[in-house]
Amino acid sequence: MLKPLKEACGVFGVHDFKRNKVFPYIYWGLRSQNHRGHQSHGILTFDEKFHMYKGLDLVPKIKKGEIQKWLDQLPGHVGIGSIRYTTSGGTDEQSLVKGIQPLLVQSEKTGVAISFNGNIVNNHHLRRELKKKIPDFSYGCDADLICGKLFMGMENGDLASSVRACMKDVEGAFSIAGVTKNGELFAFKDPHGIRPLCCGYSEDHKICAVSSETVGLDINGFEQGFEVRPGELVIASKNGFTREQLVRSEKKAFCCFEFAYFSRPDSTLGKKHVYEVREDFGRNLGREYPETAKKADIIMSIPETGNDGAYGLHEETGVRWERASRRHRYVTERAFILLQRQRYSTIDRKINILDRKIHGKSVAVVEDSIVRGDTTKVIIEKLRKQGANKVHVFVTFPRITSPCFYGIDMATYGELIGSRYGHEEIAKIIGADTVNYQLLDDFVKATGMKKEELCLGCITGKYPTPLAQKMADKMKEKFENGFKETGRIYEAGC
Ligand code: SF4
């Protein structure tokens, strides 16, 4: 089955100290990050009470009249938003609707709403714990667990102590933006800092915002402030702005896949723009495989996330870079609502190859990553059909050998072509003449971060958290002995 790789989720939050309406900031913050989650979106604001809007699909599909309506119906000086792709819970329409974020839990005394990006590894344990304390607790997705746990903690304590308890008891990746019933905006990251979350301000520092990616700040004209630290809690309230380091972890583990695939090229991660990192990836590939690269007549990238890498490869080798494919911009059907056969043709229809640019040529194709190999295979078939003589694939992300437990939808060994096959076999399966992966050390160097600061789990099989490591080792052994996985490892609780 052809299954395109899905993004994680994106969050945005804003507090306006001048007490103006924040809805437009959230709307644009989400729209700029829609690449992180296509299945649903939601906006919550607070002004003495909570107001909420939720919808399925992409943010731009909110019609003009609707936006005006929600602008009126969602007042408030503070609010959060979410765009979501599910990596926990069901994917039928009912579950998707139930899982739309922000999530809100409130009582007479307390109330908390969150937008969540990440994935929980010890969800079985947390579910049991919450069920004992809140008998009618119903699990829809991982965000329910964090929201429930925060709420429980806040009923008897304060925000900081509840967040600290989450950081200590929850294993996994979580970057969260939230609002309390006191009208505070808060944001925090798990102690390994796996998913991105940054903070910024308006020019006069009267508005403070948090966003999964810096593009959410840029689109609103906000200055980039800082990346929230692993284990840190940030609060913006009528009393001002505070940062508190609640938990210190020995190991940071920022998701290295953000550099190659998820984040927008114009976002900043660490000290670098993502596009600069990707250009370096391309240069590295040119240095690592000079003979194969220089034999190509043209370099092209598919999909668009390979563009910057293709430019870097071109710069390093001097081989002509051609835009030999175009995307049908308005084919926006999402694979999750299509039947299997439709799914195939949608991916096939999204990309148009310009035959005159490739006919009779040896083509170097730059790919951001190969996960299952099925989309790359379709693209190579199309290139061959249009007359490409040779197809050499250059992959900016090293070979993916192991599943992800932290919010990226590649959750079994069986679905990963790189867990079963080496480079040459992969080339044969996807129909390429060669497949050339970037080397891990060069990849790490290009990110500007140290190896010890990154999660490299899906490449090395070494995970930053203990339960993930245990589950991976156990499942790998079973998989190598012929066991067929039937669902996400962390949900099976193997
Ligand atoms: S396992 Fe891979 S995709 Fe998942 S968080 Fe780590 S680096 Fe990112």
Residues whose N, C-alpha, C, O or C-beta is under 5 A from the ligand:
A	BS01	SF4	C255 C256 F257 P403 C404 F405 Y406 I408 C455 L456 G457 C458
